[in-house]
Amino acid sequence: VQLQASGGGLVQAGGSLRLSCVASGSIFAINGMGWYRQAPGKQRELVANINLDGSANVADSVKGRFTISRDNVKTVYLQMNSLKPDDTAVYYCNMKRRYGLDDLWGQGTVVTVSS
């Protein structure tokens, strides 16, 4: 079971990036997928998630700039527009599962926004 995240990189302020996350392997009891980020010296925070029914939650700090979407229950994207230096962080793909099962995490992809 693996969550493979990709799409990070270096971009100038105002630019865009698209992160992708694909879950592979035998995964059951999926309850949704999303993205978290952790900036240097800060705690990991939720950026956006999308539930099984397609409803999405987006953090206030990125609302209107970031959009979460999916192809299916195992593939999720994060479109990031109008990036700011404060968006610089390691972005982690996350899968939530039912029945009290532990979350699954991807390896993280680095996003660096230069001013």
Secondary structure as the mmCIF struct_conf table of DSSP 4:
data_model
#
loop_
_struct_conf.conf_type_id
_struct_conf.id
_struct_conf.beg_label_comp_id
_struct_conf.beg_label_asym_id
_struct_conf.beg_label_seq_id
_struct_conf.end_label_comp_id
_struct_conf.end_label_asym_id
_struct_conf.end_label_seq_id
STRN STRN1 GLN A 2 SER A 6
STRN STRN2 GLY A 9 GLN A 12
TURN_TY1_P TURN_TY1_P1 ALA A 13 GLY A 14
STRN STRN3 LEU A 17 SER A 24
BEND BEND1 GLY A 25 GLY A 25
BEND BEND2 ALA A 29 ALA A 29
STRN STRN4 ILE A 30 GLN A 38
TURN_TY1_P TURN_TY1_P2 PRO A 40 GLY A 41
BEND BEND3 LYS A 42 LYS A 42
STRN STRN5 GLU A 45 ASN A 51
TURN_TY1_P TURN_TY1_P3 LEU A 52 ASP A 53
BEND BEND4 GLY A 54 GLY A 54
STRN STRN6 ALA A 56 VAL A 58
TURN_TY1_P TURN_TY1_P4 ASP A 60 ARG A 65
STRN STRN7 PHE A 66 ASN A 72
TURN_TY1_P TURN_TY1_P5 VAL A 73 LYS A 74
STRN STRN8 THR A 75 MET A 80
BEND BEND5 SER A 82 SER A 82
HELX_RH_3T_P HELX_RH_3T_P1 PRO A 85 ASP A 87
STRN STRN9 ALA A 89 ARG A 97
BEND BEND6 ARG A 98 ARG A 98
TURN_TY1_P TURN_TY1_P6 TYR A 99 GLY A 100
HELX_LH_PP_P HELX_LH_PP_P1 LEU A 101 ASP A 103
STRN STRN10 LEU A 104 TRP A 105
STRN STRN11 THR A 109 SER A 114
#
